[in-house]
């Protein structure tokens, strides 16, 4: 039988063990709580990092677009591009006029209040900011009545905006718009004139432009550049147009790298250089309602 001292020692040892176990449990609970507490800042830090990266990415994109705009290389906004393309398709039956010739076709009126009879509702607007869009124009001319059409002048090959265009108004709107000539829009004084109508020939048609002279034919040239093409053009139409010129090896269309929009031009490659000589003879002929511009292109190995 255990003595009183042994019982007392056993009791003391049990009490000590219980105390030690309680301390271990408390330490484990504290460690778990600390782990949870430590995880929260990590999660919050991760969310802040992701939010910061997203913001930096957005700012980088905006800076890139702004830089392009300053360089004068930015195209029209997507909505304006879409509207421009639809207008081009609508007017595909009319020969496209070079931007410079369109500006020359505009003559300032001696009396701003006396519009041209044949185009009393259409104005030429120049010295526009490169970041202009349809909404800004409509807001500027909102007190001139209804705007029925806006046509931006752009380079046919690159699509670059020339900083000018034509605006068609409802009845009486052009007269009011002329009074805004010289007023500031986006930091630029506007040039506004009545559009001069095309002068018809005696037979009722319009004078056809003479095709531009072609460049010198490079040695071994087997490719022809095609410009001023209709937006409805396709391989079949081109193949039919050059029928009889020689065997066609390839047809390539030029498109915008970012949007994929067709630029209205391309290249046609023939199997022989003799076929090129036959093809360029068609320079200035009409294809799908447009006078096609043809020229020699450098051999493919030089591109």
BASETOR-331402 format. One line per 4 residues: number of its first residue (from 1); their letters; for each residue x, y, z of N, C-alpha, C. Coordinates in steps of 0.05 Angstrom, whole numbers, plus 5000, padded with zeros to 4 digits. Layout:
<recs>
NUM> a> X/Y/Z/X/Y/Z/X/Y/Z; ...
</recs>
This chain:
<recs>
1> xxxx> 5017/4976/5000/5000/5000/5000/5018/5025/5000; 5010/5045/4982/5025/5070/4981/5024/5086/5006; 5046/5097/5013/5047/5114/5037/5034/5141/5031; 5030/5156/5051/5018/5183/5048/5036/5201/5031
5> xxxx> 5062/5197/5034/5080/5214/5019/5079/5207/4989; 5077/5181/4983/5076/5172/4956/5050/5182/4942; 5028/5181/4957/5002/5191/4946/5004/5221/4941; 5017/5234/4959/5020/5263/4956/5037/5270/4932
9> xxxx> 5058/5254/4927/5076/5259/4904/5062/5253/4878; 5046/5231/4878/5031/5223/4854/5010/5245/4847; 4997/5254/4868/4976/5275/4863/4989/5300/4852; 5013/5307/4862/5027/5331/4854/5036/5328/4824
13> xxxx> 5046/5303/4818/5055/5298/4791/5031/5299/4771; 5007/5289/4779/4984/5290/4761/4975/5319/4756; 4976/5334/4778/4968/5362/4776/4987/5377/4757; 5013/5370/4760/5033/5383/4743/5029/5376/4713
17> xxxx> 5023/5350/4709/5018/5341/4681/4994/5354/4669; 4973/5357/4685/4948/5370/4675/4954/5399/4668; 4969/5412/4685/4976/5440/4680/4992/5443/4654; 5011/5424/4650/5028/5424/4627/5011/5420/4601
21> xxxx> 4992/5401/4603/4975/5396/4580/4958/5420/4573; 4947/5434/4594/4931/5458/4590/4947/5480/4576; 4973/5482/4585/4990/5502/4573/4996/5496/4544; 5000/5470/4538/5005/5462/4510/4981/5467/4492
25> xxxx> 4956/5462/4504/4932/5467/4489/4928/5496/4483; 4934/5513/4504/4932/5542/4501/4952/5552/4480; 4976/5541/4480/4996/5549/4460/4988/5542/4432; 4976/5518/4429/4966/5509/4402/4944/5527/4392
29> xxxx> 4926/5534/4411/4903/5552/4403/4914/5580/4395; 4934/5589/4410/4945/5615/4404/4959/5615/4377; 4973/5593/4371/4987/5590/4345/4967/5590/4322; 4945/5575/4326/4924/5574/4305/4912/5602/4300
33> xxxx> 4907/5616/4322/4895/5643/4319/4915/5662/4305; 4940/5659/4312/4961/5675/4299/4963/5670/4269; 4960/5644/4262/4962/5636/4234/4939/5648/4218; 4915/5648/4230/4891/5660/4217/4895/5690/4214
37> xxxx> 4905/5702/4236/4910/5731/4235/4931/5739/4214; 4952/5722/4212/4973/5727/4192/4963/5723/4163; 4944/5705/4159/4934/5700/4132/4918/5723/4121; 4903/5737/4139/4886/5759/4130/4902/5781/4116
41> xxxx> 4925/5791/4127/4940/5811/4114/4951/5802/4087; 4959/5776/4086/4969/5765/4060/4948/5766/4039; 4924/5759/4046/4902/5759/4026/4896/5788/4018; 4895/5806/4037/4890/5834/4031/4912/5846/4014
45> xxxx> 4937/5838/4020/4960/5847/4005/4959/5837/3976; 4950/5812/3973/4947/5801/3946/4926/5815/3930; 4903/5821/3943/4882/5836/3929/4891/5863/3921; 4906/5877/3939/4916/5904/3932/4935/5903/3908
49> xxxx> 4952/5882/3908/4971/5879/3887/4957/5875/3860; 4937/5857/3860/4922/5852/3835/4907/5877/3826; 4896/5892/3845/4882/5917/3838/4902/5937/3826; 4926/5939/3838/4946/5958/3828/4955/5950/3800
53> xxxx> 4960/5924/3795/4968/5915/3769/4947/5921/3748; 4922/5917/3755/4900/5923/3736/4899/5953/3730; 4903/5969/3750/4903/5998/3746/4926/6007/3729; 4950/5996/3734/4973/6003/3718/4970/5995/3689
57> xxxx> 4958/5971/3684/4953/5962/3657/4934/5981/3642; 4913/5990/3657/4894/6008/3644/4907/6035/3638; 4923/6045/3657/4937/6071/3652/4957/6069/3629; 4970/6046/3627/4989/6041/3605/4975/6042/3578
61> xxxx> 4952/6029/3577/4936/6029/3552/4927/6057/3545; 4918/6073/3565/4908/6100/3560/4931/6117/3550; 4955/6114/3562/4978/6130/3554/4986/6123/3525; 4984/6097/3518/4991/6089/3491/4972/6102/3471
65> xxxx> 4946/6102/3477/4927/6114/3459/4931/6144/3457; 4937/6156/3480/4942/6185/3480/4966/6192/3464; 4988/6176/3466/5012/6181/3451/5007/6179/3421; 4991/6159/3413/4985/6156/3385/4969/6180/3375
69> xxxx> 4951/6190/3392/4935/6213/3385/4952/6237/3380; 4972/6241/3398/4991/6264/3395/5007/6263/3370; 5015/6238/3363/5031/6234/3338/5014/6237/3313; 4988/6240/3316/4971/6242/3293/4966/6216/3278
73> xxxx> 4971/6194/3292/4969/6168/3279/4945/6152/3288; 4930/6164/3306/4906/6150/3316/4884/6151/3295; 4871/6128/3291/4848/6127/3273/4824/6138/3287; 4802/6140/3273/4777/6149/3285/4769/6128/3305
77> xxxx> 4752/6137/3325/4742/6118/3345/4727/6096/3331; 4724/6072/3344/4711/6049/3332/4684/6056/3320; 4668/6072/3335/4642/6078/3325/4643/6094/3299; 4663/6113/3298/4666/6129/3275/4676/6113/3251
81> xxxx> 4694/6093/3258/4704/6075/3237/4681/6059/3224; 4664/6049/3241/4642/6033/3232/4623/6050/3214; 4618/6075/3223/4601/6092/3208/4613/6099/3181; 4640/6104/3181/4654/6111/3157/4653/6088/3137
85> xxxx> 4656/6063/3147/4656/6040/3129/4628/6037/3117; 4607/6041/3133/4580/6038/3122/4575/6059/3101; 4586/6083/3105/4581/6104/3085/4596/6098/3059; 4620/6086/3062/4636/6079/3038/4621/6058/3022
89> xxxx> 4609/6038/3036/4594/6017/3023/4570/6029/3009; 4557/6048/3022/4533/6060/3011/4539/6076/2985; 4563/6087/2984/4571/6104/2962/4590/6089/2943; 4590/6063/2944/4609/6047/2928/4606/6051/2898
93> xxxx> 4582/6060/2889/4578/6064/2861/4590/6090/2850; 4599/6107/2868/4611/6132/2859/4641/6130/2860; 4655/6140/2840/4685/6140/2842/4694/6156/2866; 4713/6145/2881/4723/6159/2905/4741/6182/2896
97> xxxx> 4738/6205/2909/4753/6229/2903/4777/6231/2922; 4800/6237/2913/4824/6240/2930/4818/6263/2950; 4829/6260/2974/4824/6279/2995/4832/6307/2987; 4856/6309/2974/4865/6335/2966/4847/6348/2946
101> xxxx> 4837/6331/2927/4819/6342/2907/4793/6350/2919; 4784/6336/2940/4759/6344/2953/4762/6371/2967; 4786/6375/2979/4790/6401/2992/4791/6424/2971; 4804/6417/2948/4805/6437/2927/4778/6443/2915
105> xxxx> 4760/6423/2917/4733/6427/2906/4716/6446/2923; 4726/6452/2947/4712/6470/2965/4721/6498/2960; 4704/6516/2954/4711/6544/2950/4695/6561/2970; 4708/6578/2986/4694/6595/3004/4675/6613/2990
109> xxxx> 4652/6616/3001/4631/6634/2989/4637/6663/2997; 4632/6680/2979/4635/6709/2985/4616/6718/3007; 4592/6707/3007/4572/6715/3026/4565/6690/3042; 4572/6688/3067/4568/6664/3084/4538/6658/3086
113> xxxx> 4521/6677/3082/4493/6673/3085/4480/6663/3059; 4495/6660/3038/4484/6652/3012/4495/6625/3004; 4482/6603/3011/4492/6576/3005/4489/6570/2975; 4506/6550/2966/4505/6541/2938/4478/6527/2934
117> xxxx> 4465/6533/2912/4438/6522/2908/4437/6491/2907; 4457/6479/2893/4456/6450/2889/4464/6434/2914; 4478/6446/2932/4486/6433/2957/4483/6451/2981; 4458/6461/2983/4453/6481/3004/4454/6470/3032
121> xxxx> 4456/6444/3035/4456/6432/3062/4482/6419/3070; 4503/6423/3053/4528/6409/3058/4551/6428/3062; 4567/6425/3084/4589/6442/3090/4615/6427/3092; 4637/6440/3084/4663/6429/3089/4673/6440/3115
125> xxxx> 4685/6423/3132/4696/6432/3158/4725/6423/3159; 4743/6442/3163/4772/6436/3164/4785/6445/3190; 4810/6439/3193/4827/6444/3217/4815/6431/3242; 4806/6407/3238/4795/6392/3261/4817/6378/3277
129> xxxx> 4812/6374/3303/4831/6359/3320/4830/6330/3312; 4853/6316/3314/4854/6288/3306/4838/6269/3324; 4830/6279/3348/4815/6262/3366/4785/6268/3364; 4776/6283/3344/4748/6290/3341/4732/6265/3335
133> xxxx> 4706/6265/3342/4688/6243/3335/4661/6254/3329; 4643/6237/3321/4616/6246/3313/4601/6260/3335; 4603/6250/3360/4589/6262/3382/4598/6290/3387; 4624/6296/3385/4634/6323/3390/4624/6342/3369
137> xxxx> 4623/6333/3344/4613/6349/3322/4583/6356/3326; 4568/6336/3333/4539/6340/3337/4534/6359/3361; 4550/6358/3381/4547/6375/3404/4554/6404/3396; 4575/6408/3380/4584/6434/3372/4563/6448/3354
141> xxxx> 4550/6432/3336/4531/6443/3317/4502/6438/3326; 4498/6433/3351/4471/6425/3361/4450/6447/3356; 4459/6472/3355/4440/6494/3351/4436/6501/3321; 4447/6483/3303/4444/6488/3275/4423/6469/3262
145> xxxx> 4409/6455/3279/4388/6437/3268/4399/6408/3265; 4384/6392/3251/4390/6364/3248/4415/6359/3230; 4432/6341/3238/4455/6333/3222/4448/6306/3210; 4447/6305/3184/4439/6280/3170/4462/6262/3163
149> xxxx> 4486/6273/3161/4509/6256/3153/4535/6270/3161; 4555/6254/3169/4582/6264/3174/4602/6246/3159; 4618/6258/3142/4637/6242/3126/4666/6252/3132; 4683/6235/3144/4711/6243/3150/4728/6238/3126
153> xxxx> 4747/6255/3121/4766/6251/3099/4791/6237/3110; 4797/6213/3099/4819/6197/3108/4836/6188/3084; 4861/6180/3089/4878/6169/3069/4867/6142/3060; 4864/6137/3034/4852/6112/3025/4869/6088/3031
157> xxxx> 4895/6091/3033/4913/6069/3037/4919/6063/3067; 4925/6085/3082/4933/6081/3110/4909/6085/3129; 4887/6098/3119/4865/6103/3137/4869/6127/3155; 4891/6141/3153/4897/6163/3171/4879/6187/3166
161> xxxx> 4869/6198/3188/4850/6221/3186/4864/6246/3178; 4852/6261/3159/4864/6286/3148/4858/6311/3165; 4840/6308/3184/4833/6332/3200/4811/6349/3187; 4795/6336/3169/4774/6351/3156/4752/6332/3147
165> xxxx> 4730/6343/3138/4708/6326/3130/4684/6342/3120; 4662/6329/3114/4638/6342/3105/4614/6336/3124; 4598/6355/3128/4574/6352/3146/4549/6361/3130; 4529/6343/3130/4504/6350/3117/4483/6356/3138
169> xxxx> 4469/6378/3134/4449/6388/3153/4421/6386/3141; 4401/6388/3158/4374/6391/3149/4370/6419/3137; 4346/6425/3129/4339/6450/3117/4347/6474/3134; 4363/6492/3123/4372/6516/3137/4395/6512/3156
173> xxxx> 4403/6488/3161/4424/6483/3181/4452/6492/3171; 4457/6490/3145/4483/6498/3135/4488/6528/3138; 4467/6544/3135/4469/6573/3138/4478/6579/3167; 4467/6566/3186/4474/6571/3214/4502/6561/3220
177> xxxx> 4509/6538/3207/4536/6527/3212/4558/6546/3201; 4553/6559/3179/4572/6578/3167/4580/6600/3187; 4561/6608/3203/4566/6630/3222/4585/6621/3244; 4590/6596/3246/4609/6586/3267/4638/6585/3257
181> xxxx> 4642/6593/3232/4669/6593/3221/4688/6609/3238; 4711/6598/3245/4730/6612/3262/4727/6606/3291; 4704/6595/3299/4700/6588/3328/4718/6565/3336; 4724/6564/3362/4742/6543/3372/4728/6517/3378
185> xxxx> 4740/6495/3369/4730/6468/3376/4755/6451/3383; 4756/6443/3408/4779/6427/3417/4806/6440/3413; 4806/6467/3417/4831/6482/3415/4839/6490/3388; 4821/6487/3368/4827/6495/3341/4805/6512/3328
189> xxxx> 4812/6534/3315/4792/6551/3301/4783/6536/3276; 4757/6532/3273/4747/6516/3250/4746/6532/3225; 4751/6518/3203/4747/6528/3176/4721/6516/3166; 4702/6533/3159/4676/6523/3150/4668/6537/3124
193> xxxx> 4662/6522/3104/4654/6533/3078/4631/6515/3066; 4617/6527/3048/4597/6511/3033/4611/6493/3014; 4601/6468/3012/4614/6449/2993/4606/6456/2965; 4625/6455/2947/4620/6461/2919/4611/6436/2905
197> xxxx> 4589/6436/2891/4580/6412/2877/4598/6405/2854; 4599/6379/2847/4614/6370/2824/4602/6381/2799; 4620/6389/2780/4611/6400/2755/4606/6378/2734; 4581/6374/2726/4576/6353/2706/4585/6360/2678
201> xxxx> 4591/6339/2662/4599/6343/2634/4573/6349/2618; 4578/6356/2593/4555/6362/2575/4536/6339/2572; 4548/6314/2574/4531/6290/2571/4516/6282/2596; 4519/6299/2617/4505/6293/2642/4521/6277/2662
205> xxxx> 4545/6266/2654/4562/6251/2673/4581/6270/2686; 4601/6258/2701/4621/6274/2714/4648/6268/2702; 4665/6287/2702/4692/6284/2691/4708/6263/2706; 4719/6245/2691/4734/6223/2703/4763/6231/2706
209> xxxx> 4774/6225/2730/4802/6232/2735/4821/6216/2718; 4843/6229/2710/4864/6215/2696/4879/6198/2716; 4885/6172/2709/4900/6155/2728/4928/6167/2733; 4938/6163/2758/4964/6173/2764/4986/6157/2749
213> xxxx> 5007/6171/2741/5029/6157/2727/5041/6135/2745; 5048/6113/2733/5059/6091/2749/5090/6094/2752; 5100/6081/2772/5129/6082/2778/5143/6064/2758; 5170/6065/2758/5186/6049/2740/5184/6019/2749
217> xxxx> 5183/6002/2729/5180/5973/2735/5206/5962/2746; 5206/5950/2770/5231/5938/2780/5238/5913/2765; 5263/5906/2765/5273/5881/2752/5259/5857/2764; 5249/5839/2748/5237/5815/2758/5210/5819/2772
221> xxxx> 5198/5841/2767/5172/5847/2780/5150/5828/2771; 5137/5815/2790/5115/5797/2783/5090/5804/2800; 5091/5827/2814/5069/5834/2832/5059/5863/2826; 5033/5866/2827/5020/5892/2822/5005/5902/2847
225> xxxx> 5009/5928/2854/4994/5940/2876/4967/5949/2865; 4946/5944/2881/4918/5952/2874/4908/5971/2895; 4900/5995/2887/4889/6015/2905/4861/6025/2898; 4848/6039/2916/4821/6050/2912/4801/6027/2906
229> xxxx> 4803/6005/2921/4786/5983/2917/4760/5986/2932; 4739/5974/2922/4713/5974/2936/4715/5956/2961; 4699/5963/2982/4699/5946/3006/4685/5920/3002; 4672/5917/2979/4659/5891/2972/4677/5873/2955
233> xxxx> 4702/5882/2951/4720/5866/2934/4725/5839/2945; 4730/5819/2928/4739/5793/2937/4756/5780/2915; 4767/5757/2921/4786/5744/2903/4773/5738/2875; 4747/5731/2876/4733/5724/2851/4731/5749/2833
237> xxxx> 4725/5772/2845/4722/5796/2829/4749/5804/2817; 4770/5802/2832/4797/5809/2822/4805/5789/2800; 4800/5764/2804/4808/5744/2784/4793/5749/2758; 4768/5756/2760/4752/5762/2736/4762/5787/2722
241> xxxx> 4770/5808/2738/4779/5833/2727/4805/5830/2711; 4823/5813/2721/4849/5809/2708/4849/5784/2689; 4826/5775/2682/4824/5751/2665/4837/5758/2638; 4854/5740/2629/4868/5744/2604/4895/5756/2606
245> xxxx> 4902/5766/2631/4928/5778/2635/4950/5758/2640; 4942/5735/2650/4962/5714/2657/4954/5700/2682; 4969/5679/2689/4963/5663/2712/4968/5678/2738; 4948/5678/2756/4950/5691/2782/4960/5671/2803
249> xxxx> 4982/5679/2817/4994/5661/2837/4983/5667/2865; 4977/5692/2870/4968/5698/2898/4954/5726/2898; 4935/5729/2917/4922/5755/2922/4923/5761/2951; 4933/5784/2959/4935/5792/2987/4921/5818/2992
253> xxxx> 4906/5820/3013/4891/5844/3021/4906/5858/3044; 4907/5885/3044/4919/5900/3066/4898/5907/3086; 4903/5900/3112/4884/5905/3133/4898/5919/3157; 4882/5932/3174/4893/5945/3198/4903/5924/3217
257> xxxx> 4927/5927/3228/4938/5907/3246/4922/5903/3271; 4910/5925/3281/4896/5924/3307/4867/5916/3303; 4853/5929/3284/4824/5924/3281/4817/5903/3261; 4836/5898/3242/4830/5879/3221/4814/5890/3199
261> xxxx> 4808/5917/3200/4791/5929/3179/4807/5931/3152; 4792/5926/3130/4804/5927/3104/4811/5956/3096; 4835/5960/3085/4844/5987/3079/4838/5995/3050; 4824/5978/3035/4817/5986/3008/4839/5983/2987
265> xxxx> 4859/5966/2994/4881/5961/2975/4893/5934/2980; 4910/5925/2961/4922/5899/2964/4942/5894/2942; 4951/5869/2939/4971/5861/2919/4962/5836/2904; 4968/5835/2879/4962/5812/2863/4989/5802/2850
269> xxxx> 4995/5777/2855/5020/5766/2846/5015/5747/2822; 5030/5751/2800/5027/5735/2776/5050/5715/2774; 5046/5695/2758/5067/5674/2755/5090/5683/2737; 5085/5704/2721/5107/5714/2704/5107/5744/2703
273> xxxx> 5130/5755/2696/5132/5785/2695/5118/5796/2670; 5114/5779/2650/5099/5788/2626/5070/5793/2633; 5059/5777/2651/5031/5781/2659/5027/5808/2673; 5048/5817/2687/5047/5843/2701/5043/5865/2680
277> xxxx> 5058/5864/2658/5056/5884/2638/5028/5886/2627; 5014/5863/2624/4986/5863/2614/4967/5874/2635; 4973/5867/2661/4955/5876/2682/4955/5906/2687; 4978/5919/2686/4980/5947/2692/4966/5964/2670
281> xxxx> 4961/5952/2647/4947/5966/2626/4918/5973/2634; 4909/5959/2655/4881/5964/2665/4880/5986/2685; 4902/6000/2690/4903/6022/2709/4882/6043/2702; 4865/6050/2722/4844/6070/2718/4817/6058/2709
285> xxxx> 4816/6032/2702/4791/6020/2694/4773/6016/2719; 4747/6013/2714/4728/6011/2736/4723/5982/2745; 4725/5978/2772/4720/5952/2784/4701/5956/2808; 4677/5945/2807/4657/5948/2828/4652/5977/2834
289> xxxx> 4650/5994/2813/4642/6022/2816/4665/6040/2823; 4690/6031/2823/4713/6048/2830/4734/6046/2809; 4748/6069/2804/4770/6069/2785/4795/6058/2799; 4803/6034/2792/4825/6020/2805/4852/6034/2799
293> xxxx> 4868/6037/2819/4895/6048/2816/4915/6025/2817; 4930/6022/2796/4950/6000/2794/4978/6011/2792; 4997/5996/2803/5025/6004/2801/5043/5980/2805; 5067/5982/2795/5086/5960/2799/5094/5958/2829
297> xxxx> 5099/5934/2838/5108/5929/2865/5135/5915/2864; 5151/5920/2885/5178/5907/2886/5174/5877/2888; 5193/5862/2877/5192/5832/2880/5189/5824/2909; 5176/5802/2914/5170/5794/2941/5195/5791/2958
301> xxx> 5218/5782/2946/5242/5778/2962/5253/5804/2974; 5244/5827/2963/5253/5853/2973/5235/5864/2995; 5212/5852/3001/5194/5863/3021/5206/5859/3048
</recs>
